[in-house]
Amino acid sequence: MITYAELDTLVKAFLDDEGSQRYLQDQDKIPAFNSAISRALTAGNWALANRKGSEEALIELKEDRVFQSNFFGGIALNNAVPALGHTVWSILAIYAEPITVPVVTTILGTPAQTVLVGAVPTGSAFPVRRMTAEQIAVARTNMYMDGNEVLAAGPMRTYAYYSMGTRSDNQNIIQATQGELFITPASLASRKQFWVSYLRTPQTITSPADVIDFPQSMKRTLADWACQYISTKQGDGTTLYSIAEKDAAQLFSYQAL
C-alpha cells in the first residue's frame, strides 16, 4: 500500500515544491491523486480484460470469498452483500463446489439473496469459465461447452458464468441489483456455494491520513500521473507534461507490471 505522505513527497520533488504553498492540498493535490488512481483503474481494467496482467501485481487488492447464490443461480456482489465493506473492481476467477473451512452445509438467507458465507476457501476441482453474451443460449444444450445442461447430472459436469445487467421484476422475486454474475448450468447453480476471487475497488482519498490500495511498485507512476494532472491545470504543456505522459503510456501497455 502507498501512504498519502509517500506519494506527496514524490510529487513535491517532481514539482520542486518543497517548502512552498503553491500547490494546495484540497484544491490541487487530492484531486490530482484521485485522478491518477482513476487512471490506474482504467489501465488495469483493460489489462485484466485482455489477460495481459497478473493478479499477483495487485495482490494488495485481491480478495477470496465464498458466496451462496440466489434461487436463480445469481451472485450479486456489490449491493446485495453490504457485509463486504467494499465494492468489486474486477473478477479474477470463480470456482464451484469449493472446499471450505469450516464446512458450511446449511442453506442461508432468503431465495432472493446473495449471501456471504463465513468460511475460507481452500480448494475446488471445478473452475467456472467465463462466457460471452452470445454464448449463453448456445452453451445450454452443447455438451462441448462449459456450463451445459447435458452433462450436469454426471461426473463430467462443467460450470460457466456470465454477467447479467441491472434487472428487477414486478413481484420482487429478485431484488434490483447493479448487475449479477449468473452461474450455469442452472440446475446446479441454485442456492449453492461458489468461491469468487476478485479485486476490490481502491477507495479515493480525502485526507492526508488515507492510504492508497495500490502496491509500492506503482508509487512512482501514480506520482507521475498526478503531476500530469497538476501540469494540465497550470497550463504547462512542456517538460513536466511530456514526462508524465510518457510514463503513463508505459503503464497503459502494462509492461511495468
LINBEL-V433486 format. One record per pair of residues at least 12 apart in sequence whose C-alpha atoms are under 10 Angstrom apart, sorted by the first residue. I is the first residue (numbers start at 1). J is the second residue. Records with the same first field share a line. If there is no record, write none. Layout:
# LINBEL-V433486
I->J + J
This chain:
# LINBEL-V433486
1->58 + 60 + 61 + 211 + 212 + 213 + 214 + 215 + 216 + 217 + 218 + 219
2->210 + 211 + 212 + 213 + 214 + 215 + 216 + 217 + 218 + 219 + 222
3->208 + 209 + 210 + 211 + 212 + 213 + 214 + 216 + 219
4->30 + 33 + 205 + 206 + 207 + 208 + 209 + 210 + 211 + 212
5->208 + 209 + 210 + 211
6->211 + 216 + 219 + 220 + 223
7->29 + 33 + 211 + 212 + 216 + 219 + 220 + 221 + 222 + 223 + 224 + 226
8->25 + 29 + 30 + 33 + 208 + 223 + 226
9->223
10->219 + 220 + 222 + 223 + 224 + 227
11->29 + 33 + 220 + 222 + 223 + 224 + 225 + 226 + 227 + 230
12->29 + 223 + 227
13->223
14->223 + 224 + 227 + 240
15->227 + 230 + 231 + 240
23->230
25->206 + 207 + 208
26->206 + 207 + 208
28->226 + 229 + 230 + 233 + 234
29->226 + 227 + 229 + 230
30->204 + 205 + 206 + 207 + 208 + 226
31->204 + 205 + 206 + 226 + 229 + 230
32->222 + 223 + 225 + 226 + 227 + 228 + 229 + 230 + 231 + 233
33->204 + 205 + 206 + 212 + 222 + 223 + 224 + 225 + 226 + 227 + 229 + 230
34->203 + 204 + 205 + 206 + 212 + 222 + 225 + 226
35->204 + 222 + 225 + 226 + 228 + 229
36->221 + 222 + 223 + 224 + 225 + 226 + 227 + 228 + 229 + 248
37->202 + 203 + 204 + 205 + 212 + 213 + 214 + 222 + 223 + 225 + 226
38->202 + 203 + 204 + 222
39->222 + 225 + 226 + 248 + 251 + 252
40->214 + 218 + 221 + 222 + 225 + 248 + 251 + 252
41->89 + 90 + 201 + 202
42->252
43->248 + 249 + 251 + 252 + 253 + 254
44->58 + 89 + 90 + 251 + 252 + 253 + 254 + 257
45->89 + 90
46->252 + 253 + 254
47->251 + 252 + 253 + 254 + 255
48->90 + 91 + 92 + 254
49->90 + 91 + 92
51->92
52->253 + 254 + 255 + 257
53->253 + 254 + 255 + 256 + 257
54->92 + 254 + 257
55->92 + 197 + 198 + 199 + 257
56->257
57->214 + 215 + 217 + 218 + 256 + 257
58->199 + 200 + 213 + 214 + 215 + 217 + 218 + 257
59->199 + 213 + 214 + 215
60->199 + 200 + 202 + 213 + 214 + 215 + 216
61->88 + 89 + 198 + 199 + 200 + 201 + 202 + 213 + 214 + 215
62->88 + 89 + 90 + 91 + 92 + 197 + 198 + 199 + 200 + 201
63->88 + 91 + 92 + 196 + 197 + 198 + 199 + 200
64->92 + 93 + 94 + 120 + 121 + 122 + 195 + 196 + 197 + 198 + 199
65->84 + 94 + 116 + 117 + 118 + 119 + 120 + 121 + 194 + 195 + 196 + 197 + 198
66->94 + 95 + 96 + 98 + 99 + 100 + 115 + 116 + 117 + 118 + 119 + 120 + 121 + 193 + 194 + 195 + 196 + 197
67->81 + 114 + 115 + 116 + 117 + 118 + 119 + 191 + 192 + 193 + 194 + 195 + 196
68->107 + 108 + 109 + 113 + 114 + 115 + 116 + 117 + 189 + 190 + 191 + 192 + 193 + 194 + 195
69->107 + 108 + 111 + 112 + 113 + 114 + 115 + 116 + 180 + 181 + 182 + 183 + 189 + 190 + 191 + 192 + 193 + 194
70->108 + 109 + 110 + 111 + 112 + 113 + 114 + 115 + 174 + 182 + 189 + 190 + 191 + 192 + 193
71->110 + 111 + 112 + 113 + 114 + 173 + 174 + 186 + 189 + 190 + 191 + 192
72->111 + 112 + 113 + 173 + 174 + 182 + 183 + 184 + 186 + 187 + 188 + 189 + 190 + 191
73->111 + 112 + 114 + 161 + 180 + 181 + 182 + 183 + 184 + 185 + 186 + 187 + 188 + 189 + 190 + 191 + 192 + 193
74->112 + 113 + 114 + 161 + 162 + 163 + 164 + 174 + 179 + 180 + 181 + 182 + 183 + 184 + 186 + 189 + 190 + 191 + 192
75->113 + 114 + 115 + 116 + 161 + 163 + 164 + 179 + 180 + 181 + 182 + 183 + 189 + 191 + 193 + 194 + 196
76->113 + 114 + 115 + 163 + 164 + 166 + 175 + 176 + 177 + 178 + 179 + 180 + 181 + 182
77->114 + 115 + 116 + 177 + 178 + 179 + 180 + 181 + 196
78->177 + 178 + 179 + 180
79->114 + 175 + 176 + 177 + 178 + 179 + 180
80->112 + 113 + 114 + 115 + 116 + 175 + 176 + 177 + 178 + 179 + 180
81->113 + 114 + 115 + 116
82->115 + 116
83->115 + 116
84->116 + 200
85->200
86->200 + 201 + 202 + 203
87->199 + 200 + 201 + 202 + 203
88->198 + 199 + 200 + 201 + 202
89->198 + 199 + 200 + 201 + 202
90->197 + 198 + 199 + 200 + 201
91->130 + 181 + 196 + 197 + 198 + 199 + 200
92->196 + 197 + 198 + 199
93->127 + 128 + 129 + 130 + 195 + 196 + 197 + 198
94->124 + 126 + 127 + 128 + 129 + 130 + 159 + 160 + 161 + 181 + 183 + 194 + 195 + 196 + 197 + 198
95->121 + 123 + 124 + 125 + 126 + 127 + 128 + 129 + 159 + 160 + 193 + 194 + 195 + 196 + 197
96->123 + 124 + 125 + 126 + 127 + 128 + 158 + 159 + 160 + 183 + 188 + 189 + 192 + 193 + 194 + 195 + 196
97->123 + 124 + 125 + 126 + 127 + 188 + 189 + 192 + 193 + 194 + 195
98->120 + 121 + 122 + 123 + 124 + 125 + 126 + 127 + 192 + 193 + 194 + 195 + 196
99->119 + 120 + 121 + 122 + 123 + 124 + 125 + 193 + 194 + 195
100->117 + 118 + 119 + 120 + 121 + 122 + 123 + 124 + 193 + 195
101->118 + 119 + 120 + 121 + 122
102->118 + 119 + 120 + 121 + 122
103->118 + 119 + 120 + 121
104->117 + 118 + 119 + 193
105->192 + 193
107->191 + 192 + 193
108->191 + 192
109->191
110->191
111->173 + 174 + 190 + 191
112->172 + 173 + 174 + 175 + 191
113->173 + 174 + 175 + 191
114->175 + 180 + 191 + 192 + 193
115->191 + 192 + 193
116->193 + 194
117->193 + 194 + 195
119->195
120->195
121->194 + 195 + 196 + 197
122->195
123->195
124->194 + 195
126->157 + 158 + 159 + 160 + 194
127->146 + 158 + 159 + 160 + 194 + 195
128->146 + 147 + 158 + 159 + 160 + 161 + 162 + 183 + 184 + 194 + 195 + 196
129->145 + 146 + 147 + 158 + 159 + 160 + 161 + 162 + 183 + 184
130->146 + 147 + 159 + 160 + 161 + 162 + 163 + 181 + 183
131->145 + 146 + 147 + 160 + 161 + 162 + 163 + 183 + 184
132->161 + 162 + 163
133->162 + 163 + 164
135->162
136->148 + 160 + 161 + 162 + 184
139->160 + 184 + 185
140->184 + 185 + 186
141->185
143->156 + 157 + 158
144->158
145->158 + 159 + 160
146->158 + 159 + 160 + 161 + 184 + 185
147->159 + 160 + 161 + 183 + 184 + 185 + 186 + 188
148->160 + 184 + 185 + 186 + 187
149->184 + 185 + 186 + 187 + 188
150->185
151->185
152->184 + 185 + 186 + 187 + 188
153->185 + 187 + 188
157->185 + 188
158->184 + 185 + 188
159->183 + 184 + 185 + 186 + 188 + 189
160->182 + 183 + 184 + 185 + 186
161->180 + 181 + 182 + 183 + 184 + 185
162->180 + 181 + 182 + 183 + 184
163->179 + 180 + 181 + 182 + 183
164->177 + 178 + 179 + 180 + 181 + 182
165->177 + 178 + 179 + 180 + 181
166->178 + 179 + 180
167->179 + 180
200->213
201->213
202->214
217->256 + 257
218->251 + 256 + 257
220->247
221->244 + 247 + 248 + 250 + 251 + 256
222->244 + 247 + 248 + 251
223->244
224->240 + 241 + 243 + 244 + 245 + 246 + 247 + 248
225->241 + 243 + 244 + 245 + 246 + 247 + 248
226->244
227->240 + 241 + 243 + 244 + 245
228->240 + 241 + 242 + 243 + 244 + 245 + 247 + 248
229->241 + 244 + 245
231->244
